[in-house]
Amino acid sequence: MAAVSFPEWLTGDFLQSCLESDKDNFGGITVTSHELECAVAPGNNYGSDIIRANIRYKKPNEHTTEHSISLILKAPLSGDSVVVQQLGDILKQVCLNEVKYYCEFISETYKLLRHDVVPKHYKSPNPLCLVMEDLSVSGFKMVDRRKLLDFDHCKLFTEASAKLHALGVAVHRSNPELIESFDTDSITVNEKFKVSMANSLLCMAAYLEDKPDYRKQFQVIIAASENDVFWTIYKNMLDDYKSKALRTLTQDDPWCTNMMFKYDNSGEPVGIKILDFQSVKLNYPLLEFVMFLTVSANMEVRENRLNDLYQMYCDLLNGNLAKLGCPEKLSIEELETELTHLSPLMFYWVCGLPMTLTDSAVDMEEYLTVRYSSESVKDSYFYKTAYTGLYFDMYYPQILDVYGKLGVYDYISEKVKEIKSKM
């Protein structure tokens, strides 16, 4: 096995500078030693290198006593990374946005309301590297992404997300320039993603083609994948929500590995921290919440508890907005109406969710660069890795059934007909 290499700039002096940005607790320290290790398993992260730094240091006037602390760093990927080669400047911008989110937006929210929804952060000498507390030291754990989240875990995310969304609305009112500077339309809706979006649809169609009970879903997916019709549907959906009065900063990537949970002695989840704000943007908040339920909720939640979580989200968001003096509201009636219009979001993530359920990391180079055809898709390594396996077989096609009952495929079918009639 090849030895793991870490960035040359990640030195003791770098780490000392990070800690000393918290002058109240680490002013004037001296880092005596540090050890670096990979902090997450392959398949849990694709946009950066997650590194744990175990640091030993001395305080001023303490010549013999050493103290220790652990930090987590989100370092930019090396230049020879496939993701960097394909996304380049886009990846650089999302790294800058995440650092700005913590150092500017989160710092601004503390002026309005003390909260602990996200990890503590430190100022980094490298503008592309985010430095945070190591949550594992405080007992937070990452769930197994393949098992998805039960209702109690989803409830904690709902509470935390509603608070962050309300704070985003409040900061937008007091500092609109800051919020509107997170303009990532060119990042998230980019021509490069046409390939991966089309590949997800073709992979799901390949899985369904020999299943007569899912002929309708198969036909809808095939029709949507032709001539990038679904790409048009998806972009139109996002454009429609730009005119909404209720807009806030959204994390926009709420899958299981972008949050950590704390548990009591009986094993029940009692706390959450939300992670990974590389994709943050100004948006209608319901898009993120619906995305979360589509990519992270387990089968019991999808089949029986969605309405409970929708009501909870509305109540918590409205309560937090009122506490912050914001007149904006989201009624349950508006939410229920918008769910239909968010069908493209659900459709896309139902087809792409298998990527997060794999036993090992997927081949991102193939997924991002090789456009599959109906004839070649089953021979791709990506299909063989993501659209087969223990957890995929456990959840599909039951997940497809849930979204059939919600009318997602009927909505997409009508949109496909509408767009093709104009071609």
C-alpha positions in Angstrom: 0.0 0.0 0.0 1.4 3.4 -1.0 2.2 5.8 1.8 -0.2 8.6 2.3 1.4 12.0 1.5 0.3 15.3 3.1 0.7 18.9 1.8 4.2 20.3 2.3 2.8 23.6 3.7 1.0 21.7 6.5 3.8 22.3 9.1 3.9 22.9 12.8 4.2 26.7 12.2 1.0 26.5 10.1 -0.9 24.7 12.9 0.5 27.1 15.5 -0.8 30.1 13.5 -4.3 28.4 13.3 -4.5 27.9 17.1 -3.2 31.3 17.9 -6.1 32.9 15.9 -8.0 31.9 19.1 -6.1 34.4 21.3 -8.2 33.8 24.3 -7.2 30.2 24.6 -4.0 29.7 22.6 -2.2 33.1 22.7 1.6 32.8 22.6 1.8 28.9 22.5 4.6 26.9 21.0 3.8 23.8 19.0 6.3 21.1 20.0 5.1 18.3 17.7 2.3 17.2 15.4 1.1 14.0 13.6 -1.1 13.9 10.6 -3.5 11.2 9.5 -6.4 10.8 7.1 -9.7 11.6 8.9 -12.3 9.8 6.8 -12.5 6.6 4.8 -12.6 6.5 1.0 -16.0 7.2 -0.4 -17.0 9.6 2.4 -15.6 12.7 0.7 -14.7 13.7 -2.8 -14.1 17.5 -2.8 -11.1 17.9 -0.5 -8.6 16.0 1.6 -9.8 15.6 5.2 -6.8 15.5 7.5 -6.6 15.1 11.3 -3.7 16.9 13.0 -2.8 15.7 16.5 -0.9 18.6 18.0 1.2 18.9 21.2 2.0 22.4 22.5 3.3 24.4 25.4 1.8 27.5 26.9 3.8 30.6 27.8 5.9 30.2 30.9 5.4 26.4 31.0 8.7 24.8 30.1 7.9 21.2 30.9 4.1 20.7 30.7 2.7 19.8 27.3 -0.9 20.0 26.2 -2.6 18.4 23.3 -5.4 19.2 20.9 -6.7 17.6 17.7 -7.8 19.7 14.6 -9.6 18.7 11.4 -8.4 20.3 8.2 -10.2 20.4 4.8 -7.2 20.8 2.6 -7.5 21.4 -1.2 -6.9 18.3 -3.3 -3.6 17.9 -5.1 -3.3 19.1 -8.7 -3.1 15.6 -10.1 -6.5 14.7 -8.6 -9.2 13.7 -11.1 -11.7 16.0 -9.5 -9.3 19.0 -9.7 -8.5 18.2 -13.3 -12.1 18.2 -14.2 -13.5 21.0 -12.0 -10.4 23.2 -11.6 -11.4 26.8 -10.9 -14.9 25.7 -9.8 -13.4 23.6 -6.9 -11.1 26.5 -5.9 -14.1 28.8 -5.7 -16.1 26.4 -3.5 -13.2 26.0 -1.1 -13.0 29.8 -0.8 -16.7 30.0 -0.3 -16.6 27.5 2.6 -13.9 29.4 4.4 -15.9 32.6 3.9 -19.0 30.9 5.2 -17.3 30.1 8.5 -15.2 33.2 9.0 -17.7 35.8 7.8 -21.2 34.4 7.8 -21.0 32.2 11.0 -19.1 34.9 12.8 -22.0 37.3 11.8 -24.6 34.9 13.1 -23.0 34.8 16.5 -23.9 38.5 16.9 -27.6 37.6 16.5 -27.8 34.3 18.4 -25.3 32.0 20.1 -25.5 28.6 18.7 -23.5 25.4 18.2 -24.9 24.1 14.9 -21.5 24.0 13.2 -18.0 23.1 14.4 -15.7 25.8 15.9 -13.4 27.1 13.3 -9.9 28.7 13.3 -8.3 31.2 11.0 -6.2 29.5 8.4 -3.0 30.9 6.7 -4.1 29.0 3.6 -7.2 30.6 2.2 -8.2 27.3 0.5 -7.9 25.3 3.8 -10.6 25.2 6.4 -9.5 24.4 9.9 -12.0 23.2 12.5 -12.2 21.5 15.9 -12.1 17.8 15.9 -15.6 16.8 16.8 -14.7 13.3 17.7 -13.0 14.6 20.8 -16.3 15.8 22.0 -18.0 12.5 21.3 -19.5 13.3 17.9 -19.6 10.4 15.4 -20.2 10.1 11.7 -23.0 7.6 10.8 -22.7 4.8 8.3 -23.7 6.6 5.1 -25.1 3.4 3.6 -27.6 2.8 6.4 -29.2 6.3 6.1 -30.9 8.2 8.9 -33.8 7.2 11.1 -36.4 9.7 12.4 -34.5 10.8 15.5 -31.4 11.6 13.4 -33.6 13.4 10.8 -35.3 15.4 13.6 -31.9 16.7 14.8 -31.0 17.8 11.3 -34.4 19.5 10.9 -33.9 21.5 14.1 -30.3 22.5 13.1 -31.2 23.3 9.5 -34.2 25.4 10.4 -32.0 27.5 12.7 -29.3 28.0 10.1 -31.9 28.9 7.5 -33.5 31.5 9.8 -30.1 33.0 10.6 -29.4 33.3 6.9 -32.6 35.2 6.4 -31.7 37.5 9.4 -28.2 38.2 8.2 -29.5 38.8 4.7 -31.6 41.6 6.1 -28.7 43.2 8.1 -25.9 42.5 5.7 -27.2 41.7 2.2 -23.9 42.2 0.5 -22.4 39.3 2.4 -25.2 36.9 1.7 -25.4 37.8 -2.0 -21.7 37.4 -2.4 -22.2 33.7 -2.2 -23.2 33.6 -5.9 -22.5 30.0 -7.0 -24.9 29.6 -9.9 -21.9 29.2 -12.3 -20.6 26.5 -9.9 -23.6 24.4 -9.2 -25.3 24.6 -12.6 -22.4 24.1 -14.9 -22.1 22.4 -18.2 -19.7 19.9 -16.7 -22.5 18.4 -14.7 -24.5 17.5 -17.8 -22.3 14.4 -18.1 -22.8 13.1 -14.5 -26.5 13.9 -14.4 -27.1 12.0 -17.6 -25.0 9.1 -16.4 -27.0 8.8 -13.2 -30.3 8.6 -15.2 -28.9 6.0 -17.6 -27.5 3.9 -14.8 -30.9 3.8 -13.1 -32.6 3.0 -16.4 -30.2 0.2 -17.0 -31.1 -1.2 -13.5 -34.8 -1.0 -14.3 -34.9 -2.2 -17.9 -35.5 -5.9 -17.1 -38.1 -5.2 -14.3 -41.6 -5.2 -15.7 -43.1 -3.8 -12.6 -41.1 -0.6 -13.1 -41.7 -0.1 -16.8 -43.2 3.3 -16.2 -40.2 4.6 -14.3 -37.9 3.1 -16.9 -39.7 4.9 -19.7 -39.8 8.2 -17.9 -36.1 8.1 -17.1 -35.1 7.2 -20.7 -37.3 9.9 -22.1 -35.8 12.5 -19.7 -32.3 11.5 -20.5 -32.6 12.0 -24.3 -31.1 15.2 -25.7 -30.4 16.6 -22.2 -34.1 17.2 -21.7 -33.9 16.6 -17.9 -30.9 19.0 -17.7 -33.3 21.7 -19.1 -36.1 20.7 -16.6 -33.7 20.9 -13.7 -32.2 24.2 -14.6 -35.7 25.7 -15.1 -36.7 24.5 -11.7 -33.8 26.3 -10.1 -34.4 29.4 -12.1 -38.0 29.5 -10.9 -36.9 29.6 -7.3 -34.7 32.6 -7.7 -37.7 34.9 -7.6 -38.9 33.6 -4.2 -39.2 36.1 -1.4 -38.0 33.6 1.2 -34.3 33.0 0.4 -31.4 32.1 2.6 -28.0 30.5 2.6 -28.3 26.8 2.1 -25.6 24.2 2.6 -26.9 22.3 -0.6 -25.1 19.0 0.1 -27.0 17.4 3.0 -26.1 13.8 2.8 -25.2 11.6 5.8 -21.4 12.2 5.8 -21.9 16.0 6.0 -23.1 15.9 9.6 -22.0 14.3 12.8 -24.1 13.2 15.8 -23.6 12.9 19.5 -25.3 10.1 21.5 -26.4 9.6 25.1 -25.5 6.5 27.2 -28.4 4.6 25.7 -27.2 5.2 22.2 -29.9 7.8 21.3 -28.8 10.8 19.2 -28.9 14.0 21.2 -26.8 16.5 19.3 -25.7 17.3 15.7 -23.1 19.4 13.9 -23.6 20.2 10.2 -20.5 20.1 8.1 -19.3 20.9 4.6 -20.4 24.2 3.2 -18.4 24.1 -0.1 -21.7 24.2 -2.1 -23.3 27.0 -0.1 -25.5 29.4 -2.0 -28.4 31.8 -1.7 -31.5 29.8 -2.4 -35.1 28.9 -1.4 -34.6 26.9 1.8 -37.1 24.1 1.0 -34.8 22.9 -1.8 -32.2 21.9 0.7 -34.7 20.3 3.1 -36.3 18.2 0.4 -32.8 17.2 -0.9 -31.9 16.1 2.6 -34.9 13.8 2.9 -34.2 12.4 -0.6 -30.6 11.6 0.0 -30.4 10.8 3.7 -33.7 9.5 5.2 -34.1 5.8 5.7 -37.1 3.8 4.4 -39.2 4.1 7.5 -39.0 7.9 7.3 -39.7 8.1 3.6 -42.7 5.8 3.9 -44.3 7.1 7.1 -42.7 10.2 8.6 -42.2 12.8 5.8 -45.3 14.8 6.8 -44.2 14.9 10.4 -40.8 16.4 9.4 -42.3 18.9 7.0 -44.6 20.2 9.7 -41.7 20.3 12.2 -39.5 22.2 9.7 -42.2 24.8 9.1 -42.8 25.3 12.8 -39.1 25.5 13.7 -38.2 27.8 10.8 -41.1 30.2 11.6 -40.3 30.2 15.3 -36.6 31.0 14.7 -37.5 33.7 12.2 -39.9 35.3 14.7 -37.2 35.1 17.4 -34.8 37.0 15.1 -37.4 39.6 14.3 -37.9 38.5 10.7 -41.4 38.8 9.2 -40.8 36.0 6.6 -42.7 32.7 7.0 -43.2 29.4 5.4 -46.7 27.9 5.8 -47.3 24.2 5.6 -49.7 24.9 2.8 -47.0 26.6 0.7 -44.6 23.7 1.5 -47.2 21.1 0.3 -47.7 23.1 -2.9 -44.0 23.4 -3.6 -43.3 19.7 -3.2 -44.8 19.0 -6.6 -42.6 21.7 -8.2 -39.6 20.1 -6.5 -40.1 16.8 -8.3 -37.1 17.3 -10.5 -34.9 17.6 -7.4 -36.3 14.3 -6.0 -36.1 12.6 -9.4 -32.4 13.5 -9.9 -31.4 12.4 -6.4 -33.4 9.2 -6.5 -31.3 8.3 -9.6 -28.0 9.5 -8.1 -28.4 8.3 -4.5 -26.8 4.9 -5.2 -23.4 6.7 -5.5 -23.6 7.3 -1.7 -24.5 3.7 -0.8 -21.5 2.0 -2.2 -19.1 -0.2 -0.2 -16.1 1.6 -1.7 -15.3 4.9 -3.4 -16.7 5.2 -7.0 -14.6 6.1 -10.0 -15.2 9.8 -10.2 -13.1 10.2 -13.4 -15.3 7.9 -15.3 -18.5 9.4 -13.9 -17.5 13.0 -14.7 -15.9 12.5 -18.1 -17.2 9.5 -19.9 -20.7 9.9 -21.2 -22.5 6.5 -21.1 -24.9 5.2 -23.7 -27.7 2.8 -23.3 -25.5 0.2 -24.8 -22.3 0.8 -22.8 -23.7 1.8 -19.3 -23.8 -1.7 -17.8 -20.1 -2.2 -18.7 -19.0 0.9 -16.8 -17.2 0.5 -13.6 -19.4 3.1 -12.0 -22.6 1.2 -12.7 -21.1 -2.0 -11.4 -19.9 -0.3 -8.3 -22.9 2.0 -7.4 -26.0 0.3 -8.9 -25.4 -3.1 -7.3 -24.4 -4.2 -3.8 -25.8 -5.0 -0.4 -27.3 -1.6 0.5 -28.5 -0.7 -3.0 -30.4 -4.0 -3.2 -31.8 -3.3 0.3 -33.3 0.0 -0.6 -34.1 -0.2 -4.3 -36.7 -0.4 -5.8 -38.7 0.4 -2.6 -37.3 4.0 -2.8 -38.6 4.3 -6.3 -42.0 3.2 -5.0 -42.1 6.1 -2.5 -41.6 8.7 -5.2 -44.1 7.1 -7.5 -46.7 7.6 -4.8 -45.7 11.2 -4.5 -46.3 11.8 -8.2 -42.7 12.5 -9.2 -42.6 10.4 -12.3 -46.0 11.8 -13.6 -44.6 15.3 -13.1 -41.4 14.6 -14.9 -43.3 12.9 -17.8 -45.4 16.0 -18.3 -42.4 18.3 -18.3 -40.6 16.0 -20.8 -43.6 16.2 -23.2 -43.8 20.0 -22.7 -40.1 20.5 -23.6 -40.0 18.1 -26.4 -43.1 19.8 -28.0 -41.0 23.0 -28.3 -38.0 21.4 -29.9 
